[in-house]
Amino acid sequence: MDLHQKTINKKLILEGIALHSGTLVKITLIPSNENTGIVFLRTDLKKNAAIKACWENIVPASLCTKIANKYGASVSTIEHLMFSFYALGITNLLIEINGPEIPIMDGSSKIFIDEILNNGLLNQKSIVSHLIIKKTFEVGDKNRFIRYEPTNINSLEIDYTLEYKDQFIKKQNFRSMSVRTNILDIAHTRTFCHQEDLEKIFAMGLAKGGSLDNAIIISGNKILNQGGLRCKNEFVKHKTLDCLGDLYLSNYFINGKITCNQGGHELTGSLLKKIFKDKKNYTIESPDLSIDFKEKSFNPEEIQVVV
């Protein structure tokens, strides 16, 4: 488990197509001081443009995870980028973005992770605080649910099941006793879609930037991507990636066990909101005496970056 808070070594600029809007987007990752958390800043907006990456800011969205501040400024399709921060142990970062949607890149988290690692990480002095969830929580029903259970292990176990009534994906399961040790086995897995669903998705005004370069397209008993799958059970592993990226909106590295069956962004967000609804459900352990940034009030005017 990460002991110290972490940011990146220097500013990093990335560009790519947004999956749903189809527009070219630029994001700039900027090192941030200790105890500031992960914050998105819409540079295309004149004011009230900062959005904290937090479960409290999750808002309803179709086929992605979206967060918004109280003024209505939002950023969507953040799940793959959030997984990258989770995987690398990044706790403090400012992300400037010139539009409302994160670029999809290759449909996975691999490019984000590779570019951040090439840029370099910076360990900070403050110690990471720990979230202790006291009991079991579940949302959904018997056919579609996500459940959290406390355990005695100092890591996150995940058991994710995906089942489609199709000719290709069918039923898949991914299980890891310590999911952050399997990051490389998950990070390169891509988002996917059935060809027969595309017309409906297009009618919703979504996936305008989708292509075989950033998504797996399934047609009958085959995929249309020439390179084939990147790994066995790529579909359920990608759903696990999405889930972990969404869980990092807790602002903590959660320990315990996650069991998920036919999950999705909405269910994961609902689980977080159920846990944090009552402070009796959890405790925060801060090994040092510094103020825990997840509990302090957030003022966009006080954003500080490492120069």
Secondary structure as GFF3:
##gff-version 3
##sequence-region A 1 307
A	DSSP	beta_strand	4	8	.	.	.	ID=ss1
A	DSSP	beta_strand	12	17	.	.	.	ID=ss2
A	DSSP	beta_strand	24	31	.	.	.	ID=ss3
A	DSSP	beta_strand	38	42	.	.	.	ID=ss4
A	DSSP	beta_strand	50	52	.	.	.	ID=ss5
A	DSSP	three_ten_helix	55	57	.	.	.	ID=ss6
A	DSSP	beta_strand	58	59	.	.	.	ID=ss7
A	DSSP	beta_strand	66	68	.	.	.	ID=ss8
A	DSSP	beta_strand	74	76	.	.	.	ID=ss9
A	DSSP	alpha_helix	79	88	.	.	.	ID=ss10
A	DSSP	beta_strand	93	97	.	.	.	ID=ss11
A	DSSP	alpha_helix	110	119	.	.	.	ID=ss12
A	DSSP	beta_strand	121	127	.	.	.	ID=ss13
A	DSSP	beta_strand	130	133	.	.	.	ID=ss14
A	DSSP	beta_strand	137	140	.	.	.	ID=ss15
A	DSSP	beta_strand	145	149	.	.	.	ID=ss16
A	DSSP	beta_strand	156	163	.	.	.	ID=ss17
A	DSSP	beta_strand	171	176	.	.	.	ID=ss18
A	DSSP	three_ten_helix	179	182	.	.	.	ID=ss19
A	DSSP	alpha_helix	183	186	.	.	.	ID=ss20
A	DSSP	beta_strand	192	194	.	.	.	ID=ss21
A	DSSP	three_ten_helix	195	197	.	.	.	ID=ss22
A	DSSP	alpha_helix	198	203	.	.	.	ID=ss23
A	DSSP	beta_strand	216	219	.	.	.	ID=ss24
A	DSSP	beta_strand	222	223	.	.	.	ID=ss25
A	DSSP	alpha_helix	234	247	.	.	.	ID=ss26
A	DSSP	three_ten_helix	248	250	.	.	.	ID=ss27
A	DSSP	beta_strand	256	261	.	.	.	ID=ss28
A	DSSP	alpha_helix	265	276	.	.	.	ID=ss29
A	DSSP	three_ten_helix	279	281	.	.	.	ID=ss30
A	DSSP	beta_strand	282	285	.	.	.	ID=ss31
A	DSSP	three_ten_helix	300	302	.	.	.	ID=ss32
###
